[in-house]
Amino acid sequence: MIRKKLRGTIFMSVIAVMGISVLIATASKSPGSSSSKGARTEAGSFGEASSAIVPTIERLDPALDLIVPAHVAVEKVATGFTWTEGPVWVQPGYLMFADIPSNSIRKWTPGDGVSIFMQPSGYQGSEPYGGPEPGSNGMTLDRAGRLTVAGHAQQNVWRLERIDSKAPITILADTFQGKRLNSPNDLVYKSDGSLYFTDPPYGLRTQKDDDPAKQLQVNGVYRIPGAADQKPGAEPSRAQLQLLIEDLPRPNGIVFSPDEKYLYVNNSEPKKIWMRYSVKADGTLTDGTQFCDATSDTRPGAPDGMKVDQRGNLYSAGPGGVWIFSPAGNHLGTIDFPEKVANLAWGGADYKTLYVAASSSIYRITLRVRGVYPKVH
């Protein structure tokens, strides 16, 4: 997660017409290392009868047409927040997400709107936090359907033993080699029950490497072997925590390919890059390969939360909106959003709806493919 101000090239004016807000956007494209040769761009506007938007879509490859329908609408389902993050769809049918500055986890239910599920969700102190991001961050479900949370300002990873704000909490990780974690940011389970997470310093008060609370020199990517099997209330298996990646300055989004042969990790700054790692039989990583560099793209946003669909396509927050890559790492196109995108989640009855956490709002868009959803037994 990154909420720093980036210089953008999307200019918007809001015109009130009979009580309906109309968004007019123009965008200057700078797609980093991706080729824009042959690209098709669909201009977008707000629908007049609802909060639906026909977004601008940068189509760089015909393969995107098999994923994103022509003239697809983006619907704003909730708004009024500060910096939304960590969405996860929970059956029988609602979305949970973090609003980090308000130190809360929210619940959005179709037809009922938004309620506060937990507050505080990150920093637990009685004094003001003193930093911009006191809350929790990324969330997912383990195979038992338990909510697992990147604690961010709480500097740990924790699990609710049932989806109830008053349920017991189990700490899965809080230190590495005796030193406190920075601020766990995003996380993903492997089917064997191990948990992988990124740990940049964005949840610290200054968000910098010289923050007084930062005990680790590295901003790492970690693995908790057997996290799903940790007994409720048990202490973390601190000696078992594995540091897998230590050469990314700001690791952020993280997701497995559908067959779990690869782990994708992106980096938010100073370089805006996406990496792919081969997953070894023991769960460790090898052969890290950079497949996209968007550092030169000055639109608002940076590589952040990621998800995959069942065909292996990768969806990621990035400059301008949601970037879509093929399994081979080719940039197929970008769906532009009117707000800076932070994270994504598949939901709905058929998991073809992509929910997007973007700054002050939650959006959704229905695509042509089914997403990969946390495997709950």
C-alpha positions as CSV (number, residue, x, y, z in Angstrom):
1,M,0.0,0.0,0.0
2,I,1.3,3.5,-0.8
3,R,-0.7,6.7,-0.3
4,K,2.0,9.3,-1.2
5,K,1.0,12.0,-3.6
6,L,2.1,11.3,-7.1
7,R,2.1,13.8,-10.0
8,G,-0.7,12.8,-12.3
9,T,-1.9,13.7,-15.7
10,I,-5.6,13.0,-15.3
11,F,-7.6,16.1,-15.0
12,M,-11.2,16.0,-13.9
13,S,-14.0,18.5,-13.6
14,V,-17.3,17.8,-11.9
15,I,-20.4,19.4,-13.4
16,A,-23.7,19.3,-11.6
17,V,-26.6,18.7,-14.0
18,M,-30.0,18.2,-12.3
19,G,-28.3,16.8,-9.2
20,I,-26.3,14.2,-11.2
21,S,-22.5,14.4,-11.1
22,V,-20.8,13.9,-14.4
23,L,-17.1,13.1,-14.6
24,I,-15.1,14.2,-17.6
25,A,-11.6,12.8,-17.7
26,T,-8.7,13.2,-20.1
27,A,-5.6,11.2,-19.7
28,S,-2.1,11.4,-21.0
29,K,-0.7,7.9,-21.4
30,S,2.8,7.0,-20.5
31,P,2.7,3.2,-20.1
32,G,6.2,2.7,-18.9
33,S,8.0,-0.2,-20.6
34,S,4.8,-1.5,-22.2
35,S,4.4,-1.0,-25.9
36,S,1.4,1.1,-26.9
37,K,1.7,0.2,-30.6
38,G,-1.7,-0.7,-31.9
39,A,-3.4,0.3,-28.7
40,R,-7.1,1.2,-28.7
41,T,-8.4,3.6,-26.1
42,E,-12.1,3.8,-25.2
43,A,-13.1,7.2,-23.7
44,G,-15.2,7.0,-20.6
45,S,-17.9,9.0,-18.8
46,F,-20.4,8.7,-15.9
47,G,-23.7,7.1,-16.6
48,E,-26.6,9.5,-16.1
49,A,-28.9,7.2,-14.1
50,S,-26.6,5.8,-11.5
51,S,-23.1,5.7,-10.1
52,A,-22.0,3.6,-13.1
53,I,-18.9,4.8,-15.1
54,V,-17.9,3.7,-18.6
55,P,-14.2,3.8,-18.0
56,T,-11.3,4.7,-20.3
57,I,-9.7,1.4,-21.3
58,E,-6.3,1.2,-22.9
59,R,-6.3,-2.0,-25.0
60,L,-2.8,-3.0,-25.9
61,D,-3.5,-6.6,-27.0
62,P,-6.5,-8.2,-28.6
63,A,-6.4,-10.8,-25.8
64,L,-7.9,-8.2,-23.5
65,D,-11.2,-8.4,-25.4
66,L,-11.6,-12.0,-24.0
67,I,-11.4,-10.5,-20.5
68,V,-12.9,-7.0,-20.6
69,P,-16.1,-6.6,-22.5
70,A,-16.5,-3.5,-24.8
71,H,-18.2,-0.6,-23.1
72,V,-18.1,-2.4,-19.7
73,A,-19.3,-0.3,-16.8
74,V,-17.6,0.4,-13.5
75,E,-20.0,0.9,-10.6
76,K,-19.1,2.9,-7.4
77,V,-20.8,0.9,-4.6
78,A,-19.5,2.8,-1.6
79,T,-17.6,6.1,-1.0
80,G,-16.8,8.6,1.7
81,F,-13.6,7.0,3.0
82,T,-10.0,8.2,3.0
83,W,-7.8,5.3,1.8
84,T,-9.4,2.0,1.2
85,E,-7.4,-1.2,1.1
86,G,-7.4,-5.0,1.6
87,P,-10.8,-6.0,0.1
88,V,-11.9,-9.6,0.5
89,W,-15.2,-11.2,-0.4
90,V,-16.9,-13.3,2.2
91,Q,-19.7,-15.8,1.6
92,P,-22.7,-15.8,1.7
93,G,-22.1,-12.4,0.0
94,Y,-20.4,-9.3,1.4
95,L,-17.2,-7.4,1.1
96,M,-14.8,-6.5,3.9
97,F,-12.2,-3.8,3.4
98,A,-9.9,-1.6,5.4
99,D,-10.1,2.2,5.7
100,I,-6.5,2.6,6.9
101,P,-6.6,6.3,8.1
102,S,-9.7,5.7,10.3
103,N,-8.1,2.5,11.8
104,S,-11.1,0.4,10.8
105,I,-12.3,-2.6,8.9
106,R,-15.6,-2.0,7.1
107,K,-18.2,-4.4,5.8
108,W,-20.2,-3.7,2.7
109,T,-23.4,-5.7,2.1
110,P,-25.4,-5.4,-1.2
111,G,-28.6,-3.6,-0.4
112,D,-27.6,-2.7,3.1
113,G,-24.5,-0.5,2.5
114,V,-21.5,-0.1,4.8
115,S,-21.0,-0.7,8.5
116,I,-18.0,-0.7,10.8
117,F,-16.8,-4.3,11.5
118,M,-13.9,-3.5,13.7
119,Q,-12.3,-0.3,15.1
120,P,-9.5,-0.1,15.9
121,S,-8.1,-2.7,13.6
122,G,-4.4,-1.7,13.7
123,Y,-2.8,0.6,16.2
124,Q,-4.2,0.0,19.7
125,G,-2.8,2.8,21.7
126,S,-4.7,5.5,23.6
127,E,-2.6,8.4,22.3
128,P,-3.0,9.6,18.7
129,Y,-0.9,7.5,16.4
130,G,1.2,10.3,14.9
131,G,1.3,8.8,11.4
132,P,-1.0,8.8,8.3
133,E,-1.8,5.1,8.4
134,P,-2.8,3.7,11.9
135,G,-5.0,0.9,10.6
136,S,-4.7,-2.6,9.3
137,N,-4.1,-3.4,5.6
138,G,-4.4,-6.4,3.3
139,M,-6.8,-9.3,4.2
140,T,-7.5,-12.8,3.0
141,L,-9.2,-16.0,4.2
142,D,-7.5,-19.2,5.2
143,R,-8.9,-22.7,4.2
144,A,-11.1,-22.7,7.3
145,G,-12.6,-19.3,6.2
146,R,-10.9,-17.4,9.0
147,L,-10.0,-13.7,8.3
148,T,-6.3,-13.2,8.2
149,V,-5.0,-9.6,8.4
150,A,-1.8,-7.7,7.6
151,G,-1.6,-5.7,10.8
152,H,0.2,-2.7,9.2
153,A,0.6,-0.2,12.1
154,Q,0.2,-3.1,14.6
155,Q,3.4,-4.5,13.1
156,N,2.2,-8.1,12.9
157,V,0.0,-10.6,11.1
158,W,-3.1,-11.8,12.9
159,R,-6.1,-14.1,12.4
160,L,-9.7,-13.9,13.7
161,E,-10.8,-17.3,14.8
162,R,-14.3,-16.7,13.4
163,I,-15.7,-13.7,11.4
164,D,-16.9,-11.8,14.4
165,S,-15.2,-8.6,15.7
166,K,-15.2,-10.0,19.2
167,A,-13.7,-13.4,18.2
168,P,-10.4,-14.4,19.7
169,I,-7.3,-13.2,17.8
170,T,-4.3,-15.4,17.0
171,I,-1.0,-13.7,16.2
172,L,0.7,-15.5,13.3
173,A,3.9,-13.4,13.1
174,D,5.3,-10.4,14.9
175,T,9.1,-10.6,14.8
176,F,11.9,-11.9,12.7
177,Q,15.2,-13.0,14.4
178,G,14.1,-11.1,17.6
179,K,13.3,-7.8,15.8
180,R,9.8,-6.4,15.2
181,L,8.3,-6.6,11.7
182,N,8.0,-3.3,9.9
183,S,4.4,-3.1,8.9
184,P,3.0,-6.2,7.1
185,N,1.2,-5.0,4.1
186,D,-0.4,-7.7,1.9
187,L,-0.6,-11.5,2.2
188,V,-1.6,-14.7,0.4
189,Y,-2.1,-18.3,1.4
190,K,-0.6,-21.3,-0.5
191,S,-2.8,-24.4,-0.6
192,D,-0.5,-26.2,1.8
193,G,-1.5,-23.7,4.5
194,S,1.7,-21.6,4.5
195,L,1.2,-17.8,4.4
196,Y,3.4,-15.3,2.4
197,F,3.4,-11.6,3.2
198,T,5.2,-8.4,2.3
199,D,6.7,-6.1,4.9
200,P,7.5,-2.5,3.7
201,P,7.5,0.4,6.2
202,Y,4.3,2.2,5.0
203,G,2.5,1.6,8.3
204,L,5.2,3.2,10.4
205,R,4.7,6.8,11.4
206,T,7.2,8.3,8.9
207,Q,6.9,5.5,6.3
208,K,10.7,5.8,5.9
209,D,13.6,3.4,6.4
210,D,15.0,5.6,9.2
211,D,11.8,5.5,11.3
212,P,12.6,5.2,15.0
213,A,10.3,2.2,15.2
214,K,11.9,0.3,12.4
215,Q,14.1,-2.5,13.8
216,L,14.8,-4.5,10.6
217,Q,17.1,-3.3,8.0
218,V,15.3,-5.2,5.3
219,N,11.9,-4.6,3.7
220,G,11.2,-8.3,3.1
221,V,8.8,-10.9,1.8
222,Y,8.3,-13.7,4.3
223,R,6.8,-17.2,4.6
224,I,5.0,-18.6,7.6
225,P,5.1,-22.4,7.2
226,G,1.9,-24.1,8.4
227,A,0.2,-20.9,9.3
228,A,-3.3,-22.3,8.7
229,D,-2.5,-25.1,11.2
230,Q,-1.4,-22.8,14.1
231,K,-3.6,-23.5,17.0
232,P,-6.0,-20.7,18.1
233,G,-4.3,-18.5,20.7
234,A,-0.9,-20.2,20.3
235,E,2.3,-18.0,20.2
236,P,3.7,-17.5,16.7
237,S,6.3,-20.0,15.5
238,R,8.9,-17.2,15.4
239,A,11.9,-19.4,14.7
240,Q,10.1,-20.8,11.7
241,L,9.5,-17.5,9.9
242,Q,11.4,-17.5,6.6
243,L,12.8,-14.4,4.8
244,L,12.4,-15.2,1.1
245,I,13.1,-11.8,-0.6
246,E,15.2,-9.0,0.7
247,D,16.3,-7.0,-2.4
248,L,13.1,-5.1,-3.1
249,P,13.0,-1.6,-1.5
250,R,9.2,-1.5,-1.2
251,P,7.6,-4.9,-1.8
252,N,3.8,-4.5,-1.9
253,G,1.3,-6.7,-3.7
254,I,1.6,-10.5,-3.6
255,V,-0.3,-13.4,-5.3
256,F,0.3,-16.9,-6.6
257,S,-0.4,-18.1,-10.1
258,P,-3.4,-20.5,-10.2
259,D,-1.1,-23.6,-10.3
260,E,1.1,-22.1,-7.5
261,K,4.2,-22.6,-9.7
262,Y,4.9,-18.9,-9.5
263,L,4.6,-16.1,-6.9
264,Y,4.1,-12.6,-8.2
265,V,5.4,-9.6,-6.1
266,N,5.4,-6.0,-7.1
267,N,7.4,-3.0,-5.8
268,S,6.0,0.4,-5.4
269,E,9.0,2.8,-5.3
270,P,11.4,4.1,-6.3
271,K,11.0,1.7,-9.3
272,K,7.4,0.6,-10.2
273,I,8.1,-3.0,-11.1
274,W,6.5,-6.4,-11.2
275,M,8.4,-9.6,-10.4
276,R,7.8,-13.3,-10.9
277,Y,9.5,-16.0,-8.8
278,S,9.5,-19.8,-9.3
279,V,8.2,-21.6,-6.2
280,K,10.3,-24.6,-5.1
281,A,8.9,-27.8,-3.6
282,D,9.8,-26.6,-0.1
283,G,7.9,-23.3,-0.6
284,T,11.0,-21.1,-1.0
285,L,11.6,-19.0,-4.1
286,T,14.1,-18.9,-7.0
287,D,14.6,-17.4,-10.4
288,G,13.2,-13.9,-9.7
289,T,12.4,-12.2,-13.0
290,Q,11.2,-8.6,-13.7
291,F,8.5,-8.7,-16.3
292,C,7.3,-5.0,-16.3
293,D,8.7,-1.6,-15.4
294,A,6.2,1.3,-15.2
295,T,8.6,3.7,-13.5
296,S,8.3,6.3,-16.3
297,D,4.5,6.3,-16.0
298,T,3.6,9.5,-14.1
299,R,-0.2,8.8,-13.7
300,P,-1.4,8.6,-10.1
301,G,-0.8,5.2,-8.5
302,A,1.9,2.6,-8.3
303,P,2.1,-1.2,-8.2
304,D,0.0,-2.4,-5.3
305,G,-2.5,-5.1,-4.6
306,M,-2.9,-8.0,-7.1
307,K,-5.1,-10.9,-8.0
308,V,-5.2,-13.6,-10.7
309,D,-8.0,-15.2,-12.7
310,Q,-8.5,-18.9,-13.5
311,R,-6.7,-18.5,-16.8
312,G,-3.6,-17.2,-15.1
313,N,-4.0,-13.5,-16.1
314,L,-2.7,-11.1,-13.5
315,Y,-4.6,-8.0,-12.3
316,S,-2.7,-5.3,-10.4
317,A,-3.1,-1.8,-9.1
318,G,-0.8,0.5,-11.1
319,P,-0.4,3.9,-12.5
320,G,-3.8,5.1,-13.7
321,G,-5.9,2.2,-12.6
322,V,-5.9,-1.6,-12.9
323,W,-3.2,-3.2,-15.1
324,I,-3.9,-6.6,-16.7
325,F,-1.1,-9.0,-17.7
326,S,-1.1,-12.3,-19.5
327,P,0.4,-15.4,-17.7
328,A,3.5,-14.7,-19.8
329,G,3.8,-11.2,-18.3
330,N,2.6,-9.2,-21.3
331,H,0.8,-6.0,-20.5
332,L,-2.6,-6.5,-22.2
333,G,-4.1,-3.2,-21.1
334,T,-5.2,-0.9,-18.3
335,I,-8.7,0.0,-17.0
336,D,-8.5,3.6,-15.9
337,F,-10.2,4.6,-12.6
338,P,-11.1,8.1,-11.4
339,E,-9.2,7.5,-8.1
340,K,-5.9,6.0,-7.2
341,V,-6.2,2.2,-7.0
342,A,-4.9,0.3,-4.0
343,N,-6.1,-3.3,-4.1
344,L,-8.5,-5.8,-5.6
345,A,-10.7,-8.8,-4.8
346,W,-12.9,-11.2,-6.7
347,G,-16.5,-11.6,-5.5
348,G,-20.1,-12.1,-6.5
349,A,-21.9,-15.4,-7.0
350,D,-19.6,-16.5,-9.9
351,Y,-16.4,-14.6,-9.0
352,K,-16.5,-12.7,-12.2
353,T,-16.9,-9.4,-10.4
354,L,-13.7,-7.6,-9.5
355,Y,-14.0,-5.3,-6.5
356,V,-11.5,-2.4,-6.5
357,A,-10.4,-0.4,-3.5
358,A,-9.5,3.1,-4.8
359,S,-8.8,5.9,-2.4
360,S,-12.1,7.2,-1.1
361,S,-14.3,4.5,-2.7
362,I,-15.1,0.9,-3.5
363,Y,-15.8,0.1,-7.1
364,R,-16.8,-3.1,-9.0
365,I,-16.6,-4.3,-12.6
366,T,-17.9,-7.5,-14.1
367,L,-15.5,-9.3,-16.4
368,R,-15.7,-12.3,-18.7
369,V,-13.5,-14.6,-16.6
370,R,-13.7,-16.2,-13.2
371,G,-11.2,-15.1,-10.6
372,V,-9.2,-17.2,-8.2
373,Y,-10.7,-17.0,-4.8
374,P,-9.2,-18.1,-1.5
375,K,-9.9,-21.8,-1.1
376,V,-12.2,-22.3,1.8
377,H,-13.2,-25.9,2.8
